[in-house]
Amino acid sequence: MKLKRLTLLVLTILLCNACAEDLSFELNDTNYLVFGHFYGECLGERCIETFKLTDEKLFEDINDNYSGNDLSFIELGADKFEEVKDLALLFPNQLLYDSKSTFGCPDCTDGGGIFIQYADNGTIKSWRMDQDKKHIPSYLHNFVDKINEKIALIND
């Protein structure tokens, strides 16, 4: 009897998972990733850095707008794209399921923030994250580190 119940439970779980919407992260012609960091109490060009990554190119925002609005991108060289193209592979798919758009209090204590935007066939999702890891979920820690690492590589 226990075996039948266990089998029924496993089949039910498998069927429910098969019917669930499968959100996944993928770059292609219409999907892209925007990533960057921002620091309000900062002077200079590197205080606000925002980049757009597609499946074949990397772009930099020339407006450096703290709000993340009014982005205007110019294409960067293929060498810069090669340095960051794997960032899409590191994107935590769990973020697509999260109902929050802000994690922690980005730049509230002058520690800066991370800006992420993902376009999926015309649907755009955006997130802002605190740089202080104690204020963001653990599943974002590695991704935040990688974003900062990739921005440093681009700026070298």
For each residue, the residues with C-beta under 8 A, 3 or more apart:
1: 4 5
2: 5 6
3: 6 7
4: 1 7 8
5: 1 2 8 9
6: 2 3 9 10
7: 3 4 10 11
8: 4 5 11 12
9: 5 6 12 13
10: 6 7 13 14
11: 7 8 14 15
12: 8 9 15 16
13: 9 10 16 17
14: 10 11 17 18
15: 11 12 18 19
16: 12 13 19 20
17: 13 14 20
18: 14 15
19: 15 16
20: 16 17
21:
22:
23: 93 96 97
24: 93 96
25: 33 88 91 93 96 118
26: 31 88
27: 31 32 33 53 54 55 88
28: 31 55
29: 54 55
30: 119 120 121 122
31: 26 27 28 55 118 119 120 121
32: 27 52 53 54 118 119
33: 25 27 52 53 87 88 91 116 117 118
34: 50 51 52 53 71 115 116 117 118 119
35: 50 51 53 87 114 115 116 117 147 150 151
36: 48 49 50 51 61 68 114 115 147 151
37: 48 49 112 113 114 115 131 147 148 151
38: 47 48 49 50 66 68 106 107 112 113 115
39: 42 47 48 107 110 112 113
40: 47 66 107 110
41: 110
42: 39 46 47 112
43: 47
44: 47
45: 64
46: 42 49 155
47: 38 39 40 42 43 44 64
48: 36 37 38 39 64 65 66
49: 36 37 38 46 60 61 64 151 154 155
50: 34 35 36 38 60 61 64 65 68 71 115
51: 34 35 36 58 59 60 61 76 84 150 151 154
52: 32 33 34 58 59 60 61 71 73
53: 27 32 33 34 35 57 58 59 81 84 85 87 88
54: 27 29 32 57 58 59
55: 27 28 29 31 88
56: 81
57: 53 54 75 76 81
58: 51 52 53 54 75 76 80 81 84 85 154
59: 51 52 53 54 73 74 75 76
60: 49 50 51 52 73 74 76 154
61: 36 49 50 51 52 64 65 71 72 73
62: 72 73 74
63: 70 71 72
64: 45 47 48 49 50 61
65: 48 50 61 68 69 70 71
66: 38 40 48
67: 70
68: 36 38 50 65 71 115 117 126 128
69: 65
70: 63 65 67
71: 34 50 52 61 63 65 68
72: 61 62 63
73: 52 59 60 61 62
74: 59 60 62
75: 57 58 59
76: 51 57 58 59 60 80 81 154
77: 80 81
78: 81 82
79: 82 83
80: 58 76 77 83 84 153 154
81: 53 56 57 58 76 77 78 84 85
82: 78 79 85
83: 79 80 150 153 154
84: 51 53 58 80 81 87 150 153 154
85: 53 58 81 82 88
86: 89 90
87: 33 35 53 84 90 91 146 147 150
88: 25 26 27 33 53 55 85 91
89: 86
90: 86 87 142 143 146
91: 25 33 87 88 95 118 143
92: 95 139 140 142 143
93: 23 24 25 96 97
94: 97 98 139
95: 91 92 98 116 127 139 140 143
96: 23 24 25 93 118 125
97: 23 93 94
98: 94 95 137
99:
100: 103 127
101: 125 126 127 128
102: 105 106 127 128 129
103: 100 106 127 128 129 130 135 136 137 140
104: 129 130 132 135 136
105: 102 108 109 130 135
106: 38 102 103 112 113 114 128 129 130 131
107: 38 39 40 110 111 112 113 130 131
108: 105 111 130
109: 105 132
110: 39 40 41 107
111: 107 108 130 131 132
112: 37 38 39 42 106 107 131
113: 37 38 39 106 107 128 129 130 131
114: 35 36 37 106 127 128 129 130 131 144 147 148
115: 34 35 36 37 38 50 68 126 127 128
116: 33 34 35 95 126 127 128 129 147
117: 33 34 35 68 124 125 126 127
118: 25 31 32 33 34 91 96 124 125 126
119: 30 31 32 34 122 123 124
120: 30 31 123 124 125
121: 30 31
122: 30 119
123: 119 120
124: 117 118 119 120
125: 96 101 117 118 120
126: 68 101 115 116 117 118
127: 95 100 101 102 103 114 115 116 117
128: 68 101 102 103 106 113 114 115 116
129: 102 103 104 106 113 114 116 136 140 144
130: 103 104 105 106 107 108 111 113 114 133 135 136
131: 37 106 107 111 112 113 114 144 148
132: 104 109 111 135 136
133: 130 136 138 141 144
134:
135: 103 104 105 130 132
136: 103 104 129 130 132 133 140 141 144
137: 98 103 140
138: 133 141
139: 92 94 95 143
140: 92 95 103 129 136 137 143 144
141: 133 136 138 144 145
142: 90 92 145 146
143: 90 91 92 95 139 140 146 147
144: 114 129 131 133 136 140 141 147 148
145: 141 142 148 149
146: 87 90 142 143 149 150
147: 35 36 37 87 114 116 143 144 150 151
148: 37 114 131 144 145 151 152
149: 145 146 152 153
150: 35 51 83 84 87 146 147 153 154
151: 35 36 37 49 51 147 148 154 155
152: 148 149 155 156
153: 80 83 84 149 150 156
154: 49 51 58 60 76 80 83 84 150 151
155: 46 49 151 152
156: 152 153
